[in-house]
Amino acid sequence: MQLAMIGLGKMGGNMAERLIRGGHRVVAHARSEESIRAAEANGADGARSLDEVVAKLKAPRVVWLMVPAGEATETTIHNLLERLSPGDTIVDGGNSNYKDTVRRAGLVEARGLQYVDCGTSGGIWGLTEGYSLMIGGPVEAVERLRPIFETLAPAPDAGWGRVGPHGAGHFVKMVHNGIEYGMMQALAEGFEVLHGKKEMELDVHQIATIWQRGSVVRSWLLDLTVAALADDADLSAIKGWVADSGEGRWTVAEAIDLDIPAPVITLSLLMRLASRQDESYAAKLLAAMRNQFGGHAVKKA
């Protein structure tokens, strides 16, 4: 298929490359000329403006957004609506709030276009391992894009699926990230306990590698923890300052609205806030894990 990828950061750039490797034609656009040139080097057809994006695609067009949630996504969608034609499709693959997604879907469909929301997980490893895709939108719109999803996913028949109507994809991804917060926090706290037991002279990296095989807690996050601990088990070069990108907050707010207790996710979010005030080993390890799976920047000590 042919599609445009708007936003060529850590996720968008790799997704464009994976699609090109899968035989799709990708028109690549970003604010950064450097990002466009990098995409062109991987085989994409670069576009320096939205007008050029639209001109380089044959109708019905598919435009996939991988831009920051919030104002950047809102502005890009409104700019596209001025240029696209009925029958075209906009896919929001970023971490938008599902309530914004439902509202935007109404605006887009009122203009005769289709709208699909795709919660996208995989971080910097998605290029080689594939992306987990949680998709919301009309069945027919999702089916039309099936070849794209099959290429981005770990396998054509695994790791992706339509989970519900407009907003469902971003809602599921929001809860996914909330769960991720809790799992990361549990690992970080456990390793801080191990690290703190100085008299036993425990090698936390060795312990992590032992747990990788046969243990109930074996997981991809544990594998990434092993990588984070390999060079410096004390994490002496990392500042214990952990960001949150919004989904954890939204998950907690949704749980409260639904009268559903979610203490682990809630406390894991609060611990990220605490990391910005006090140094802790657990916070350092959280920052290291985010760097390992998503390429997120760490603050140096």
Backbone hydrogen bonds, N-H to C=O, Kabsch-Sander energy under -0.5 kcal/mol:
donor,donor_aa,acceptor,acceptor_aa,energy
3,L,25,R,-2.1
4,A,62,V,-2.4
5,M,27,V,-2.7
6,I,4,A,-0.6
6,I,64,W,-3.0
7,G,5,M,-0.6
7,G,29,H,-2.7
13,G,9,G,-2.0
15,M,11,M,-2.6
16,A,12,G,-2.4
17,E,13,G,-1.8
18,R,14,N,-2.5
19,L,15,M,-2.3
20,I,16,A,-2.3
21,R,17,E,-2.5
22,G,18,R,-1.4
23,G,20,I,-1.8
24,H,19,L,-2.4
25,R,1,M,-2.6
26,V,24,H,-0.6
27,V,3,L,-2.5
28,A,26,V,-0.6
28,A,45,D,-1.7
29,H,5,M,-2.5
33,E,31,R,-0.5
36,I,32,S,-1.8
37,R,33,E,-2.5
38,A,34,E,-2.0
39,A,35,S,-2.1
40,E,36,I,-2.5
41,A,37,R,-2.1
42,N,38,A,-0.8
42,N,39,A,-0.6
43,G,40,E,-1.6
44,A,39,A,-2.5
45,D,26,V,-3.0
46,G,44,A,-0.8
47,A,28,A,-2.6
53,V,49,S,-1.9
54,V,50,L,-2.5
55,A,51,D,-2.2
56,K,52,E,-1.7
57,L,54,V,-1.0
63,V,89,T,-2.6
64,W,4,A,-3.2
64,W,62,V,-0.5
65,L,63,V,-0.5
65,L,91,V,-3.6
66,M,6,I,-3.3
73,T,68,P,-0.9
74,E,70,G,-2.5
75,T,71,E,-3.0
76,T,72,A,-2.1
77,I,73,T,-2.4
78,H,74,E,-2.1
79,N,75,T,-2.4
80,L,76,T,-2.2
81,L,77,I,-2.3
82,E,78,H,-0.9
83,R,80,L,-2.0
84,L,80,L,-3.0
87,G,112,G,-2.2
88,D,85,S,-2.2
89,T,61,R,-2.8
90,I,114,Q,-2.5
91,V,63,V,-2.9
92,D,90,I,-0.5
92,D,116,V,-2.5
93,G,65,L,-2.4
93,G,91,V,-0.8
96,S,94,G,-0.7
100,D,97,N,-0.7
101,T,97,N,-1.9
102,V,98,Y,-2.3
103,R,99,K,-1.8
104,R,100,D,-2.9
105,A,101,T,-2.5
106,G,102,V,-1.4
107,L,103,R,-1.6
108,V,104,R,-2.7
109,E,105,A,-2.7
110,A,106,G,-1.6
111,R,107,L,-0.5
111,R,108,V,-1.3
112,G,109,E,-1.8
113,L,108,V,-1.7
114,Q,88,D,-2.8
116,V,90,I,-2.4
117,D,136,G,-2.1
118,C,92,D,-2.7
119,G,134,M,-3.1
121,S,132,S,-2.5
124,I,293,F,-1.3
125,W,122,G,-1.4
125,W,293,F,-0.6
126,G,123,G,-1.3
128,T,125,W,-0.7
129,E,125,W,-2.8
130,G,126,G,-2.1
131,Y,152,L,-2.9
132,S,121,S,-2.6
133,L,131,Y,-0.6
133,L,159,G,-2.3
134,M,119,G,-2.8
134,M,132,S,-0.5
135,I,133,L,-0.6
135,I,161,G,-2.4
136,G,117,D,-3.5
137,G,164,G,-1.9
142,V,138,P,-2.2
143,E,139,V,-2.7
144,R,140,E,-1.8
145,L,141,A,-1.1
146,R,143,E,-1.4
148,I,145,L,-1.2
149,F,145,L,-1.9
150,E,146,R,-2.9
151,T,147,P,-1.3
152,L,148,I,-2.2
153,A,149,F,-2.3
155,A,158,A,-1.3
158,A,155,A,-1.7
161,G,133,L,-1.4
163,V,135,I,-3.2
163,V,161,G,-0.5
164,G,135,I,-0.9
168,A,165,P,-2.5
171,F,167,G,-2.2
172,V,168,A,-2.7
173,K,169,G,-2.0
174,M,170,H,-2.0
175,V,171,F,-2.0
176,H,172,V,-2.5
177,N,173,K,-2.3
178,G,174,M,-1.8
179,I,175,V,-2.6
180,E,176,H,-2.2
181,Y,177,N,-2.1
182,G,178,G,-1.6
183,M,179,I,-2.4
184,M,180,E,-2.6
185,Q,181,Y,-2.3
186,A,182,G,-2.2
187,L,183,M,-2.1
188,A,184,M,-2.6
189,E,185,Q,-2.7
190,G,186,A,-2.3
191,F,187,L,-2.4
192,E,188,A,-1.6
193,V,189,E,-2.0
194,L,190,G,-2.0
195,H,191,F,-2.7
196,G,192,E,-1.9
197,K,193,V,-0.8
197,K,194,L,-0.9
198,K,196,G,-2.0
200,M,197,K,-1.3
201,E,198,K,-1.7
202,L,197,K,-0.6
204,V,202,L,-0.9
207,I,203,D,-2.3
208,A,204,V,-2.1
209,T,205,H,-2.0
210,I,206,Q,-2.0
211,W,207,I,-2.1
212,Q,208,A,-0.7
212,Q,209,T,-0.5
213,R,210,I,-1.2
214,G,212,Q,-0.5
215,S,211,W,-0.5
218,R,215,S,-1.3
223,D,219,S,-2.0
224,L,220,W,-2.4
225,T,221,L,-1.9
226,V,222,L,-2.3
227,A,223,D,-1.8
228,A,224,L,-2.2
229,L,225,T,-2.1
230,A,226,V,-1.0
231,D,227,A,-0.5
235,L,232,D,-1.8
238,I,235,L,-1.5
239,K,299,K,-3.3
241,W,239,K,-2.3
242,V,240,G,-0.5
250,W,246,G,-2.4
251,T,247,E,-2.4
252,V,248,G,-2.2
253,A,249,R,-2.5
254,E,250,W,-2.4
255,A,251,T,-2.4
256,I,252,V,-2.2
257,D,253,A,-2.3
258,L,254,E,-1.9
259,D,256,I,-1.3
260,I,255,A,-3.1
266,T,262,A,-2.3
267,L,263,P,-2.7
268,S,264,V,-2.3
269,L,265,I,-1.9
270,L,266,T,-2.2
271,M,267,L,-2.2
272,R,268,S,-1.2
273,L,269,L,-1.6
274,A,270,L,-2.3
275,S,271,M,-1.7
276,R,272,R,-0.5
276,R,273,L,-1.2
277,Q,274,A,-2.0
278,D,274,A,-2.3
284,K,280,S,-1.8
285,L,281,Y,-2.4
286,L,282,A,-2.3
287,A,283,A,-2.3
288,A,284,K,-2.3
289,M,285,L,-2.6
290,R,286,L,-2.3
291,N,287,A,-1.8
292,Q,288,A,-1.9
293,F,289,M,-2.5
294,G,290,R,-2.1
295,G,291,N,-1.2
296,H,290,R,-1.3
300,K,298,V,-0.5
301,A,237,A,-1.1
